[in-house]
C-alpha cells in the first residue's frame, strides 16, 4: 500500500478527483486530496494574498498533521509547482514524486516563465474590477456534457500571484521522479517539454491517451498507469 498525496491543478480542488478516490482505495492505497486555500470547499478563503507558497503550505499541513511518511506525491498541472515546493520542504517524508501533465520548475522559476503560449492568456485573464483573479482555462474538448456541467459548477478563478510567484528551492531535488504525459491534444498544451526533459534525464515516462484532466475524462486509464508506478 502506498500513501499518496495530491497537489491538484489550478482552478480546481479535491472535488475533481472524486472518480479516482475509489479506484485508489480498491488498489489498496491511502489517498489524500487536500484543497488549496481559496478553492473548492475553501473558497471562502479566496484572497489576493493567496500565492504559490500558500498552496505549498496547504499540502505540507496535511503531511505534517496526518504525520505521513514515505509519501508518493502527485502534482497535476499547476500542482507540479506546488508538489516541487512540497518535496523541497519535506525531503525526509517524500519517497517519490509523480508529475501528471504538470509543470516541472527549477529554482527561481514561476509558472508564467514555463507557460509559453499560455503566458498572454493567463495575464490577460485577470478579471476586471478586482484585478487579481485569473479565470480558468478552457475545458478539454473531449469532456463529456455531463462532466462539463459538473466541472463548470465548481471551477473558480484564483489569485494571479499563484502564477507569477517564483518557486524557491533549498537545493536540487534528487528523489525518484516519474512523468505522465497526457498525449491527447498535446500540441495545445505546454507539457511536452517536461515529458521530453524527463526522458532525457532518465525518469520513467508514460504516455497516457487522454486529455489534460484524466482524473475527469479517463480515471480508469489514469489508474492503470498509476498502478504501474505504485506497484511494490
FIKOLZA-1660 file (N, C-alpha, C; in steps of 0.1 Angstrom, whole numbers, plus 5000, padded with zeros to 4 digits):
% residues 232
   i   px   py   pz ch aa at
   1 5008 4988 5000  A  X  N
   1 5000 5000 5000  A  X CA
   1 5009 5012 5000  A  X  C
   2 5005 5022 4992  A  X  N
   2 5012 5035 4991  A  X CA
   2 5004 5045 4998  A  X  C
   3 5011 5055 5004  A  X  N
   3 5005 5067 5009  A  X CA
   3 5007 5078 4999  A  X  C
   4 4996 5082 4993  A  X  N
   4 4996 5091 4981  A  X CA
   4 4990 5104 4985  A  X  C
   5 4997 5115 4982  A  X  N
   5 4991 5128 4985  A  X CA
   5 4991 5136 4972  A  X  C
   6 4980 5143 4969  A  X  N
   6 4978 5150 4957  A  X CA
   6 4981 5165 4959  A  X  C
   7 4987 5171 4949  A  X  N
   7 4987 5186 4947  A  X CA
   7 4980 5188 4934  A  X  C
   8 4967 5193 4935  A  X  N
   8 4958 5194 4924  A  X CA
   8 4961 5206 4915  A  X  C
   9 4954 5207 4904  A  X  N
   9 4957 5217 4894  A  X CA
   9 4950 5230 4898  A  X  C
  10 4953 5240 4889  A  X  N
  10 4947 5253 4891  A  X CA
  10 4932 5253 4889  A  X  C
  11 4925 5262 4896  A  X  N
  11 4911 5265 4895  A  X CA
  11 4902 5253 4899  A  X  C
  12 4909 5243 4905  A  X  N
  12 4903 5230 4908  A  X CA
  12 4903 5228 4923  A  X  C
  13 4901 5216 4927  A  X  N
  13 4901 5213 4942  A  X CA
  13 4899 5197 4943  A  X  C
  14 4897 5193 4955  A  X  N
  14 4896 5179 4958  A  X CA
  14 4884 5173 4951  A  X  C
  15 4874 5180 4949  A  X  N
  15 4861 5175 4942  A  X CA
  15 4865 5169 4929  A  X  C
  16 4874 5174 4921  A  X  N
  16 4877 5170 4908  A  X CA
  16 4884 5156 4908  A  X  C
  17 4887 5150 4919  A  X  N
  17 4893 5137 4920  A  X CA
  17 4884 5127 4926  A  X  C
  18 4871 5130 4926  A  X  N
  18 4862 5120 4932  A  X CA
  18 4861 5107 4924  A  X  C
  19 4864 5107 4911  A  X  N
  19 4863 5095 4904  A  X CA
  19 4876 5086 4907  A  X  C
  20 4887 5092 4910  A  X  N
  20 4899 5085 4913  A  X CA
  20 4900 5079 4927  A  X  C
  21 4894 5086 4936  A  X  N
  21 4895 5082 4950  A  X CA
  21 4891 5067 4953  A  X  C
  22 4879 5063 4948  A  X  N
  22 4876 5049 4950  A  X CA
  22 4885 5039 4943  A  X  C
  23 4890 5043 4931  A  X  N
  23 4900 5035 4924  A  X CA
  23 4913 5033 4932  A  X  C
  24 4917 5044 4938  A  X  N
  24 4929 5043 4947  A  X CA
  24 4926 5033 4959  A  X  C
  25 4914 5035 4965  A  X  N
  25 4910 5026 4976  A  X CA
  25 4910 5011 4972  A  X  C
  26 4904 5009 4960  A  X  N
  26 4903 4995 4955  A  X CA
  26 4917 4989 4953  A  X  C
  27 4927 4997 4949  A  X  N
  27 4940 4993 4947  A  X CA
  27 4948 4992 4960  A  X  C
  28 4942 4995 4971  A  X  N
  28 4949 4994 4984  A  X CA
  28 4957 5006 4989  A  X  C
  29 4956 5017 4982  A  X  N
  29 4964 5029 4985  A  X CA
  29 4956 5039 4994  A  X  C
  30 4963 5046 5002  A  X  N
  30 4957 5056 5010  A  X CA
  30 4959 5069 5002  A  X  C
  31 4948 5077 5000  A  X  N
  31 4949 5088 4990  A  X CA
  31 4943 5100 4997  A  X  C
  32 4952 5110 4998  A  X  N
  32 4949 5123 5004  A  X CA
  32 4948 5134 4993  A  X  C
  33 4937 5141 4993  A  X  N
  33 4934 5151 4983  A  X CA
  33 4931 5165 4989  A  X  C
  34 4941 5171 4995  A  X  N
  34 4938 5184 5001  A  X CA
  34 4934 5195 4991  A  X  C
  35 4925 5204 4995  A  X  N
  35 4922 5215 4986  A  X CA
  35 4930 5227 4990  A  X  C
  36 4933 5235 4980  A  X  N
  36 4941 5247 4983  A  X CA
  36 4932 5258 4989  A  X  C
  37 4939 5267 4997  A  X  N
  37 4932 5278 5002  A  X CA
  37 4926 5287 4991  A  X  C
  38 4913 5290 4992  A  X  N
  38 4906 5298 4982  A  X CA
  38 4899 5291 4971  A  X  C
  39 4900 5277 4972  A  X  N
  39 4893 5269 4961  A  X CA
  39 4885 5258 4967  A  X  C
  40 4875 5253 4959  A  X  N
  40 4866 5243 4964  A  X CA
  40 4859 5246 4977  A  X  C
  41 4860 5237 4987  A  X  N
  41 4853 5239 4999  A  X CA
  41 4860 5250 5008  A  X  C
  42 4871 5255 5003  A  X  N
  42 4879 5265 5010  A  X CA
  42 4878 5279 5002  A  X  C
  43 4867 5280 4994  A  X  N
  43 4865 5292 4985  A  X CA
  43 4863 5304 4994  A  X  C
  44 4858 5302 5006  A  X  N
  44 4855 5314 5014  A  X CA
  44 4868 5321 5019  A  X  C
  45 4880 5314 5016  A  X  N
  45 4893 5320 5020  A  X CA
  45 4900 5326 5008  A  X  C
  46 4892 5328 4997  A  X  N
  46 4898 5334 4985  A  X CA
  46 4903 5348 4988  A  X  C
  47 4915 5351 4984  A  X  N
  47 4921 5364 4987  A  X CA
  47 4932 5367 4977  A  X  C
  48 4935 5380 4974  A  X  N
  48 4946 5384 4965  A  X CA
  48 4959 5380 4971  A  X  C
  49 4960 5377 4984  A  X  N
  49 4973 5374 4990  A  X CA
  49 4976 5359 4989  A  X  C
  50 4967 5351 4984  A  X  N
  50 4970 5337 4982  A  X CA
  50 4980 5335 4971  A  X  C
  51 4990 5327 4973  A  X  N
  51 5000 5326 4963  A  X CA
  51 5005 5311 4963  A  X  C
  52 5016 5309 4955  A  X  N
  52 5021 5296 4954  A  X CA
  52 5025 5290 4968  A  X  C
  53 5032 5299 4976  A  X  N
  53 5036 5294 4989  A  X CA
  53 5024 5291 4998  A  X  C
  54 5013 5298 4997  A  X  N
  54 5001 5294 5004  A  X CA
  54 4997 5280 5001  A  X  C
  55 4997 5276 4988  A  X  N
  55 4993 5263 4984  A  X CA
  55 5003 5252 4988  A  X  C
  56 5016 5255 4988  A  X  N
  56 5026 5246 4993  A  X CA
  56 5023 5243 5007  A  X  C
  57 5021 5253 5015  A  X  N
  57 5018 5251 5029  A  X CA
  57 5005 5243 5032  A  X  C
  58 4995 5245 5023  A  X  N
  58 4983 5237 5025  A  X CA
  58 4986 5222 5024  A  X  C
  59 4994 5218 5014  A  X  N
  59 4997 5204 5013  A  X CA
  59 5007 5199 5024  A  X  C
  60 5017 5207 5027  A  X  N
  60 5026 5204 5038  A  X CA
  60 5018 5202 5051  A  X  C
  61 5007 5210 5053  A  X  N
  61 5000 5209 5065  A  X CA
  61 4993 5195 5067  A  X  C
  62 4988 5189 5056  A  X  N
  62 4982 5176 5056  A  X CA
  62 4993 5166 5059  A  X  C
  63 5005 5167 5053  A  X  N
  63 5015 5157 5055  A  X CA
  63 5020 5158 5070  A  X  C
  64 5021 5170 5075  A  X  N
  64 5026 5172 5089  A  X CA
  64 5015 5167 5099  A  X  C
  65 5003 5171 5098  A  X  N
  65 4993 5168 5108  A  X CA
  65 4987 5154 5107  A  X  C
  66 4988 5148 5095  A  X  N
  66 4985 5134 5094  A  X CA
  66 4997 5125 5097  A  X  C
  67 5008 5132 5099  A  X  N
  67 5021 5125 5102  A  X CA
  67 5024 5114 5092  A  X  C
  68 5024 5119 5079  A  X  N
  68 5026 5110 5068  A  X CA
  68 5041 5109 5065  A  X  C
  69 5045 5097 5062  A  X  N
  69 5059 5094 5058  A  X CA
  69 5059 5085 5046  A  X  C
  70 5070 5084 5039  A  X  N
  70 5072 5076 5027  A  X CA
  70 5061 5080 5017  A  X  C
  71 5058 5092 5015  A  X  N
  71 5047 5097 5007  A  X CA
  71 5051 5097 4992  A  X  C
  72 5041 5092 4984  A  X  N
  72 5042 5094 4970  A  X CA
  72 5033 5106 4967  A  X  C
  73 5040 5116 4961  A  X  N
  73 5034 5129 4959  A  X CA
  73 5031 5131 4944  A  X  C
  74 5018 5134 4941  A  X  N
  74 5014 5136 4927  A  X CA
  74 5011 5150 4925  A  X  C
  75 5017 5156 4915  A  X  N
  75 5014 5170 4911  A  X CA
  75 5008 5171 4898  A  X  C
  76 4995 5176 4897  A  X  N
  76 4988 5177 4884  A  X CA
  76 4988 5191 4879  A  X  C
  77 4994 5194 4867  A  X  N
  77 4993 5207 4860  A  X CA
  77 5000 5217 4869  A  X  C
  78 4993 5228 4873  A  X  N
  78 4998 5238 4883  A  X CA
  78 5003 5231 4895  A  X  C
  79 4997 5220 4899  A  X  N
  79 5002 5212 4911  A  X CA
  79 5016 5207 4910  A  X  C
  80 5022 5207 4898  A  X  N
  80 5036 5204 4897  A  X CA
  80 5045 5215 4904  A  X  C
  81 5040 5227 4903  A  X  N
  81 5047 5238 4910  A  X CA
  81 5046 5236 4925  A  X  C
  82 5034 5233 4930  A  X  N
  82 5031 5230 4944  A  X CA
  82 5039 5218 4949  A  X  C
  83 5038 5207 4941  A  X  N
  83 5044 5195 4946  A  X CA
  83 5060 5196 4947  A  X  C
  84 5066 5204 4937  A  X  N
  84 5080 5206 4938  A  X CA
  84 5084 5213 4950  A  X  C
  85 5076 5223 4954  A  X  N
  85 5079 5230 4966  A  X CA
  85 5077 5222 4979  A  X  C
  86 5066 5213 4979  A  X  N
  86 5064 5204 4990  A  X CA
  86 5076 5195 4991  A  X  C
  87 5080 5189 4980  A  X  N
  87 5091 5179 4981  A  X CA
  87 5104 5185 4986  A  X  C
  88 5106 5198 4983  A  X  N
  88 5118 5205 4988  A  X CA
  88 5117 5207 5003  A  X  C
  89 5105 5211 5008  A  X  N
  89 5104 5214 5022  A  X CA
  89 5102 5202 5031  A  X  C
  90 5098 5191 5025  A  X  N
  90 5096 5179 5033  A  X CA
  90 5104 5167 5028  A  X  C
  91 5117 5169 5026  A  X  N
  91 5125 5159 5019  A  X CA
  91 5126 5146 5027  A  X  C
  92 5124 5147 5040  A  X  N
  92 5125 5134 5048  A  X CA
  92 5112 5127 5048  A  X  C
  93 5102 5132 5042  A  X  N
  93 5089 5125 5042  A  X CA
  93 5084 5120 5028  A  X  C
  94 5091 5125 5017  A  X  N
  94 5086 5122 5004  A  X CA
  94 5095 5111 4998  A  X  C
  95 5088 5100 4994  A  X  N
  95 5096 5089 4988  A  X CA
  95 5097 5090 4973  A  X  C
  96 5087 5096 4966  A  X  N
  96 5086 5096 4952  A  X CA
  96 5077 5108 4948  A  X  C
  97 5080 5114 4936  A  X  N
  97 5073 5125 4931  A  X CA
  97 5068 5121 4917  A  X  C
  98 5055 5122 4914  A  X  N
  98 5049 5119 4901  A  X CA
  98 5043 5132 4896  A  X  C
  99 5048 5136 4884  A  X  N
  99 5042 5147 4877  A  X CA
  99 5032 5142 4867  A  X  C
 100 5020 5147 4868  A  X  N
 100 5009 5143 4859  A  X CA
 100 5006 5155 4850  A  X  C
 101 5011 5155 4837  A  X  N
 101 5009 5166 4828  A  X CA
 101 5011 5179 4835  A  X  C
 102 5022 5180 4842  A  X  N
 102 5025 5191 4851  A  X CA
 102 5037 5199 4848  A  X  C
 103 5037 5211 4853  A  X  N
 103 5049 5220 4853  A  X CA
 103 5060 5214 4862  A  X  C
 104 5073 5215 4857  A  X  N
 104 5084 5210 4865  A  X CA
 104 5094 5222 4866  A  X  C
 105 5092 5230 4877  A  X  N
 105 5100 5242 4878  A  X CA
 105 5114 5239 4884  A  X  C
 106 5123 5248 4881  A  X  N
 106 5136 5249 4887  A  X CA
 106 5136 5260 4897  A  X  C
 107 5146 5262 4905  A  X  N
 107 5147 5272 4914  A  X CA
 107 5146 5286 4908  A  X  C
 108 5137 5294 4913  A  X  N
 108 5136 5308 4908  A  X CA
 108 5126 5309 4897  A  X  C
 109 5120 5298 4892  A  X  N
 109 5110 5299 4881  A  X CA
 109 5096 5300 4886  A  X  C
 110 5088 5308 4880  A  X  N
 110 5074 5309 4882  A  X CA
 110 5067 5301 4871  A  X  C
 111 5054 5298 4873  A  X  N
 111 5046 5291 4863  A  X CA
 111 5046 5299 4850  A  X  C
 112 5045 5312 4851  A  X  N
 112 5044 5321 4840  A  X CA
 112 5056 5320 4831  A  X  C
 113 5068 5317 4837  A  X  N
 113 5080 5315 4829  A  X CA
 113 5080 5303 4821  A  X  C
 114 5072 5293 4824  A  X  N
 114 5072 5280 4818  A  X CA
 114 5060 5278 4809  A  X  C
 115 5050 5287 4809  A  X  N
 115 5037 5285 4802  A  X CA
 115 5038 5287 4787  A  X  C
 116 5048 5294 4782  A  X  N
 116 5050 5296 4768  A  X CA
 116 5037 5303 4762  A  X  C
 117 5030 5296 4753  A  X  N
 117 5019 5302 4746  A  X CA
 117 5007 5306 4755  A  X  C
 118 5007 5301 4768  A  X  N
 118 4996 5304 4777  A  X CA
 118 4999 5317 4785  A  X  C
 119 5011 5322 4784  A  X  N
 119 5015 5334 4792  A  X CA
 119 5006 5346 4790  A  X  C
 120 5003 5349 4777  A  X  N
 120 4995 5361 4775  A  X CA
 120 4980 5358 4779  A  X  C
 121 4976 5345 4777  A  X  N
 121 4962 5342 4781  A  X CA
 121 4961 5343 4796  A  X  C
 122 4971 5338 4804  A  X  N
 122 4970 5339 4818  A  X CA
 122 4969 5353 4823  A  X  C
 123 4979 5361 4818  A  X  N
 123 4979 5375 4823  A  X CA
 123 4968 5383 4818  A  X  C
 124 4962 5379 4806  A  X  N
 124 4951 5387 4801  A  X CA
 124 4938 5382 4806  A  X  C
 125 4938 5372 4815  A  X  N
 125 4925 5367 4820  A  X CA
 125 4922 5372 4834  A  X  C
 126 4930 5381 4839  A  X  N
 126 4927 5387 4852  A  X CA
 126 4913 5394 4851  A  X  C
 127 4904 5391 4860  A  X  N
 127 4891 5396 4859  A  X CA
 127 4891 5411 4861  A  X  C
 128 4884 5419 4853  A  X  N
 128 4883 5433 4856  A  X CA
 128 4876 5436 4869  A  X  C
 129 4879 5447 4874  A  X  N
 129 4872 5451 4887  A  X CA
 129 4882 5449 4898  A  X  C
 130 4884 5437 4903  A  X  N
 130 4893 5435 4914  A  X CA
 130 4907 5434 4910  A  X  C
 131 4910 5429 4897  A  X  N
 131 4923 5429 4892  A  X CA
 131 4933 5418 4897  A  X  C
 132 4927 5408 4904  A  X  N
 132 4937 5398 4910  A  X CA
 132 4932 5383 4907  A  X  C
 133 4921 5381 4902  A  X  N
 133 4916 5368 4899  A  X CA
 133 4918 5364 4884  A  X  C
 134 4924 5352 4882  A  X  N
 134 4927 5347 4869  A  X CA
 134 4916 5336 4866  A  X  C
 135 4909 5338 4855  A  X  N
 135 4898 5329 4851  A  X CA
 135 4903 5316 4846  A  X  C
 136 4895 5305 4847  A  X  N
 136 4900 5292 4843  A  X CA
 136 4903 5290 4829  A  X  C
 137 4912 5281 4825  A  X  N
 137 4915 5277 4811  A  X CA
 137 4903 5270 4806  A  X  C
 138 4902 5270 4793  A  X  N
 138 4891 5262 4787  A  X CA
 138 4892 5247 4790  A  X  C
 139 4880 5241 4791  A  X  N
 139 4879 5226 4794  A  X CA
 139 4883 5218 4782  A  X  C
 140 4891 5207 4783  A  X  N
 140 4895 5199 4772  A  X CA
 140 4883 5195 4763  A  X  C
 141 4884 5195 4750  A  X  N
 141 4873 5193 4741  A  X CA
 141 4867 5179 4742  A  X  C
 142 4873 5169 4748  A  X  N
 142 4867 5156 4748  A  X CA
 142 4860 5154 4761  A  X  C
 143 4858 5164 4769  A  X  N
 143 4850 5163 4781  A  X CA
 143 4835 5161 4778  A  X  C
 144 4829 5151 4785  A  X  N
 144 4815 5148 4782  A  X CA
 144 4806 5159 4786  A  X  C
 145 4794 5160 4781  A  X  N
 145 4784 5170 4785  A  X CA
 145 4782 5170 4800  A  X  C
 146 4780 5157 4805  A  X  N
 146 4778 5156 4820  A  X CA
 146 4789 5162 4828  A  X  C
 147 4802 5158 4824  A  X  N
 147 4813 5163 4831  A  X CA
 147 4815 5178 4829  A  X  C
 148 4812 5183 4817  A  X  N
 148 4812 5198 4815  A  X CA
 148 4804 5205 4825  A  X  C
 149 4791 5200 4827  A  X  N
 149 4782 5206 4836  A  X CA
 149 4788 5206 4851  A  X  C
 150 4793 5194 4854  A  X  N
 150 4799 5192 4868  A  X CA
 150 4811 5202 4870  A  X  C
 151 4820 5202 4861  A  X  N
 151 4832 5210 4862  A  X CA
 151 4829 5225 4862  A  X  C
 152 4820 5229 4853  A  X  N
 152 4817 5243 4852  A  X CA
 152 4810 5248 4865  A  X  C
 153 4804 5239 4873  A  X  N
 153 4797 5243 4885  A  X CA
 153 4807 5247 4896  A  X  C
 154 4819 5240 4896  A  X  N
 154 4828 5241 4907  A  X CA
 154 4842 5248 4904  A  X  C
 155 4846 5249 4891  A  X  N
 155 4858 5256 4889  A  X CA
 155 4857 5270 4892  A  X  C
 156 4868 5276 4897  A  X  N
 156 4867 5291 4900  A  X CA
 156 4880 5297 4898  A  X  C
 157 4880 5311 4897  A  X  N
 157 4892 5318 4895  A  X CA
 157 4901 5317 4907  A  X  C
 158 4914 5320 4905  A  X  N
 158 4923 5320 4917  A  X CA
 158 4933 5332 4915  A  X  C
 159 4940 5335 4925  A  X  N
 159 4949 5347 4926  A  X CA
 159 4960 5346 4915  A  X  C
 160 4962 5357 4908  A  X  N
 160 4973 5358 4899  A  X CA
 160 4987 5355 4905  A  X  C
 161 4988 5358 4918  A  X  N
 161 5001 5355 4925  A  X CA
 161 5005 5341 4924  A  X  C
 162 4996 5332 4923  A  X  N
 162 4999 5317 4922  A  X CA
 162 5008 5315 4909  A  X  C
 163 5005 5323 4899  A  X  N
 163 5012 5320 4886  A  X CA
 163 5024 5328 4884  A  X  C
 164 5026 5339 4891  A  X  N
 164 5038 5348 4889  A  X CA
 164 5048 5347 4900  A  X  C
 165 5045 5340 4911  A  X  N
 165 5055 5339 4922  A  X CA
 165 5065 5329 4919  A  X  C
 166 5078 5332 4919  A  X  N
 166 5088 5322 4917  A  X CA
 166 5089 5312 4928  A  X  C
 167 5092 5300 4925  A  X  N
 167 5095 5289 4934  A  X CA
 167 5109 5290 4939  A  X  C
 168 5111 5289 4952  A  X  N
 168 5125 5289 4958  A  X CA
 168 5128 5276 4964  A  X  C
 169 5138 5270 4959  A  X  N
 169 5142 5256 4964  A  X CA
 169 5155 5257 4972  A  X  C
 170 5156 5249 4982  A  X  N
 170 5168 5250 4991  A  X CA
 170 5180 5243 4984  A  X  C
 171 5177 5233 4976  A  X  N
 171 5187 5225 4969  A  X CA
 171 5181 5217 4957  A  X  C
 172 5188 5213 4947  A  X  N
 172 5182 5204 4937  A  X CA
 172 5175 5192 4943  A  X  C
 173 5164 5188 4937  A  X  N
 173 5158 5175 4942  A  X CA
 173 5165 5163 4936  A  X  C
 174 5166 5153 4944  A  X  N
 174 5173 5141 4940  A  X CA
 174 5164 5128 4942  A  X  C
 175 5152 5130 4947  A  X  N
 175 5143 5119 4949  A  X CA
 175 5138 5113 4936  A  X  C
 176 5134 5100 4936  A  X  N
 176 5128 5094 4924  A  X CA
 176 5116 5102 4919  A  X  C
 177 5116 5104 4906  A  X  N
 177 5105 5111 4899  A  X CA
 177 5101 5103 4887  A  X  C
 178 5088 5105 4884  A  X  N
 178 5082 5100 4871  A  X CA
 178 5073 5110 4865  A  X  C
 179 5071 5109 4852  A  X  N
 179 5063 5118 4845  A  X CA
 179 5052 5111 4837  A  X  C
 180 5040 5115 4838  A  X  N
 180 5029 5110 4830  A  X CA
 180 5024 5121 4820  A  X  C
 181 5026 5119 4807  A  X  N
 181 5023 5129 4797  A  X CA
 181 5009 5126 4791  A  X  C
 182 5000 5134 4792  A  X  N
 182 4987 5133 4786  A  X CA
 182 4988 5136 4771  A  X  C
 183 4988 5126 4763  A  X  N
 183 4993 5128 4749  A  X CA
 183 4982 5134 4740  A  X  C
 184 4969 5133 4744  A  X  N
 184 4958 5138 4735  A  X CA
 184 4958 5153 4735  A  X  C
 185 4958 5159 4724  A  X  N
 185 4958 5174 4722  A  X CA
 185 4971 5180 4728  A  X  C
 186 4982 5172 4727  A  X  N
 186 4995 5176 4733  A  X CA
 186 4999 5189 4727  A  X  C
 187 4996 5192 4714  A  X  N
 187 5001 5204 4708  A  X CA
 187 4994 5217 4713  A  X  C
 188 4983 5215 4721  A  X  N
 188 4976 5226 4726  A  X CA
 188 4981 5230 4740  A  X  C
 189 4991 5222 4745  A  X  N
 189 4995 5223 4759  A  X CA
 189 5010 5225 4760  A  X  C
 190 5015 5231 4772  A  X  N
 190 5029 5233 4773  A  X CA
 190 5037 5222 4780  A  X  C
 191 5031 5210 4781  A  X  N
 191 5037 5200 4789  A  X CA
 191 5047 5190 4782  A  X  C
 192 5046 5190 4769  A  X  N
 192 5055 5181 4762  A  X CA
 192 5070 5183 4765  A  X  C
 193 5073 5196 4767  A  X  N
 193 5087 5199 4771  A  X CA
 193 5092 5192 4783  A  X  C
 194 5083 5190 4793  A  X  N
 194 5087 5184 4806  A  X CA
 194 5087 5169 4804  A  X  C
 195 5079 5163 4796  A  X  N
 195 5080 5149 4793  A  X CA
 195 5093 5146 4786  A  X  C
 196 5097 5155 4776  A  X  N
 196 5110 5153 4769  A  X CA
 196 5121 5154 4779  A  X  C
 197 5121 5164 4788  A  X  N
 197 5131 5165 4798  A  X CA
 197 5132 5153 4807  A  X  C
 198 5120 5147 4811  A  X  N
 198 5120 5135 4819  A  X CA
 198 5127 5124 4812  A  X  C
 199 5124 5122 4799  A  X  N
 199 5131 5111 4792  A  X CA
 199 5146 5114 4791  A  X  C
 200 5150 5126 4788  A  X  N
 200 5164 5129 4787  A  X CA
 200 5171 5127 4800  A  X  C
 201 5165 5129 4811  A  X  N
 201 5171 5127 4824  A  X CA
 201 5170 5113 4830  A  X  C
 202 5163 5105 4822  A  X  N
 202 5162 5091 4826  A  X CA
 202 5151 5088 4836  A  X  C
 203 5141 5097 4838  A  X  N
 203 5130 5093 4846  A  X CA
 203 5121 5083 4839  A  X  C
 204 5113 5075 4846  A  X  N
 204 5103 5067 4840  A  X CA
 204 5092 5077 4834  A  X  C
 205 5089 5076 4822  A  X  N
 205 5079 5085 4815  A  X CA
 205 5069 5077 4808  A  X  C
 206 5056 5080 4810  A  X  N
 206 5045 5073 4805  A  X CA
 206 5036 5082 4797  A  X  C
 207 5032 5078 4785  A  X  N
 207 5023 5085 4776  A  X CA
 207 5009 5079 4779  A  X  C
 208 4999 5088 4782  A  X  N
 208 4986 5084 4785  A  X CA
 208 4977 5090 4774  A  X  C
 209 4969 5081 4768  A  X  N
 209 4959 5086 4757  A  X CA
 209 4947 5093 4764  A  X  C
 210 4949 5105 4768  A  X  N
 210 4939 5112 4775  A  X CA
 210 4942 5127 4774  A  X  C
 211 4932 5136 4776  A  X  N
 211 4935 5150 4776  A  X CA
 211 4940 5154 4789  A  X  C
 212 4941 5167 4792  A  X  N
 212 4949 5173 4803  A  X CA
 212 4943 5169 4816  A  X  C
 213 4931 5166 4818  A  X  N
 213 4925 5162 4831  A  X CA
 213 4919 5148 4831  A  X  C
 214 4928 5138 4831  A  X  N
 214 4924 5124 4831  A  X CA
 214 4916 5120 4843  A  X  C
 215 4918 5127 4854  A  X  N
 215 4910 5125 4866  A  X CA
 215 4896 5127 4864  A  X  C
 216 4892 5135 4854  A  X  N
 216 4878 5138 4850  A  X CA
 216 4874 5129 4838  A  X  C
 217 4883 5129 4827  A  X  N
 217 4878 5123 4815  A  X CA
 217 4883 5108 4813  A  X  C
 218 4893 5104 4820  A  X  N
 218 4898 5090 4818  A  X CA
 218 4904 5084 4832  A  X  C
 219 4896 5084 4842  A  X  N
 219 4901 5080 4855  A  X CA
 219 4906 5065 4855  A  X  C
 220 4900 5056 4848  A  X  N
 220 4904 5042 4847  A  X CA
 220 4918 5041 4841  A  X  C
 221 4919 5048 4829  A  X  N
 221 4932 5047 4822  A  X CA
 221 4943 5054 4831  A  X  C
 222 4940 5065 4838  A  X  N
 222 4950 5071 4847  A  X CA
 222 4954 5061 4858  A  X  C
 223 4944 5054 4863  A  X  N
 223 4947 5045 4874  A  X CA
 223 4956 5033 4869  A  X  C
 224 4953 5029 4857  A  X  N
 224 4962 5018 4851  A  X CA
 224 4976 5022 4851  A  X  C
 225 4979 5035 4847  A  X  N
 225 4993 5040 4847  A  X CA
 225 4998 5041 4861  A  X  C
 226 4990 5046 4870  A  X  N
 226 4995 5048 4884  A  X CA
 226 4998 5035 4890  A  X  C
 227 4991 5024 4887  A  X  N
 227 4993 5011 4893  A  X CA
 227 5007 5006 4888  A  X  C
 228 5012 5010 4876  A  X  N
 228 5025 5006 4872  A  X CA
 228 5036 5013 4880  A  X  C
 229 5033 5025 4884  A  X  N
 229 5043 5033 4891  A  X CA
 229 5043 5030 4906  A  X  C
 230 5031 5027 4911  A  X  N
 230 5029 5025 4926  A  X CA
 230 5031 5010 4930  A  X  C
 231 5033 5001 4921  A  X  N
 231 5035 4987 4924  A  X CA
 231 5047 4986 4934  A  X  C
 232 5046 4976 4943  A  X  N
 232 5057 4973 4952  A  X CA
 232 5070 4970 4945  A  X  C
% end
